[in-house]
Structure formats: C-alpha cells, structure tokens
Amino acid sequence: MPKKKIAALAALLCLALLFAACGSAPAQDSKAAQLYNAAVTYTDTNERTTHILDLLFGDKLGLYTAERNDAAEPATLTILFEGALPDEEKTTALACVVLALDDSLGRVEWRSATATGSVVTRENAEKIIGKSPAKYAGSAKNVQKLLDLLGIK
C-alpha cells in the first residue's frame, strides 16, 4: 500500500477515534448510563424502582422507604422520608426521571411522617419536561438530556 494511502487511512482512523471519544454519548459508568441500564435490565418492577432510586439519590436526601402500589390505576410510587422532605423543586425533578425510566408508574408521591409533599403524575412530568417522559427512556444519551434539562448531577 502506498505511504499516502496509509497516512490517509491513519488520519481517518484518528478522526474516527477522536469523534468517538468526544461524541455526545455518556460514558458507560455515567449516572445516565447506569440509570438507563437499570431501566432496561430489571424486569421486576420493584427491583427496577429500588435500583433507580438508589442511583438517583442514595442517601443524599436522607433516610427513606419506597412503597409501590400496583393494584391501583395508575401505579403509584410513594417515597416516605423519616425526616423532613427535600425541597419540592428537587423532588419534582427526581419524580420526572423516575417516571421516564419506569413506564409502569403513573405517579410519584413524596411524604414524611409530618407532611405531604409533591405528587407528580405522568401528565405533570410531560408539562414540566416538554414531552412524554418515555421519550427520554430510549437511550443513555436521552437520559443524560433529561438529567441536564432538570439540573440533576
């Protein structure tokens, strides 16, 4: 192979590698990739929900328990905090992500022993984020767009 052809191929390979490294797809260990993988990996709705919640906020918001009610329509996730509720803006944003990643849920409620916080339905989430939450669940890249839109790090 002539040297010019080899140099041209090497340059194309370098450009391809550079594009891949700088592309907009989240890294496999990014929060968006982990959330997307949790949404598509777990077939059991309780495991999926628990894993998504752990990835989203772990212990950053305080001690909580999560209860799913799949018997009622729409299915509801109630998050019960032992202490004070986080601010409503944060809980609303997190609820939008949960609703995007778990299509079996229709609403997310936030409560503590002393207060009832926000209730976010799938319809509320659509108004907040500008389109159906399910539109953000198709890839890690879309999940990252949702996290960015809602200001979730």
Residue pairs with C-beta under 8 A, 6 or more apart in sequence:
24 141
25 140
25 141
26 32
26 33
26 140
26 141
26 143
26 144
27 33
30 140
30 144
31 55
31 147
31 153
32 140
32 141
32 143
32 144
32 147
33 140
33 143
34 55
35 52
35 55
35 56
35 97
35 101
35 140
35 143
35 147
36 101
36 137
36 139
36 140
36 143
37 140
38 48
38 51
38 52
38 55
38 101
39 48
39 52
39 101
39 102
39 137
39 143
41 48
42 48
42 51
45 68
45 70
45 75
45 102
45 104
46 68
48 101
48 102
49 66
49 68
49 77
49 98
49 102
49 105
50 66
52 97
52 98
52 101
52 102
53 66
53 79
53 98
56 94
56 97
56 98
56 152
57 94
61 81
61 86
61 90
62 81
62 82
62 83
62 84
62 86
63 81
63 82
63 83
64 79
64 80
64 81
64 82
65 79
65 80
66 77
66 78
66 79
66 80
67 77
67 78
67 80
68 75
68 76
68 77
68 78
68 105
69 75
69 76
69 77
69 78
70 104
73 106
74 105
74 106
74 107
74 121
74 122
75 104
75 105
75 106
75 107
76 105
76 106
76 107
76 108
76 109
77 98
77 102
77 105
77 107
77 108
77 109
78 108
78 109
78 110
78 111
79 91
79 108
79 109
79 110
79 111
80 111
80 112
80 113
81 110
81 111
81 112
82 112
82 113
83 112
84 112
84 115
85 91
85 110
85 111
85 112
85 115
85 117
86 110
86 117
88 117
88 118
91 110
91 117
91 118
91 120
92 118
92 120
92 124
92 128
93 150
93 151
93 152
94 108
94 152
95 108
95 110
95 118
95 120
95 125
96 120
96 125
96 128
96 129
96 133
96 146
96 150
97 143
97 146
97 147
97 150
97 152
98 105
98 108
99 105
99 106
99 107
99 108
99 120
99 122
99 125
99 133
100 125
100 129
100 133
100 134
100 135
100 136
100 137
100 143
100 146
101 137
101 143
103 134
103 137
105 122
106 121
106 122
107 119
107 120
107 121
107 122
108 119
108 120
109 116
109 117
109 118
109 119
110 116
110 117
110 118
110 119
111 117
120 128
122 132
122 133
125 133
126 132
126 133
129 136
129 146
129 149
129 150
130 149
133 146
135 142
136 142
136 143
136 145
136 146
137 143
147 153
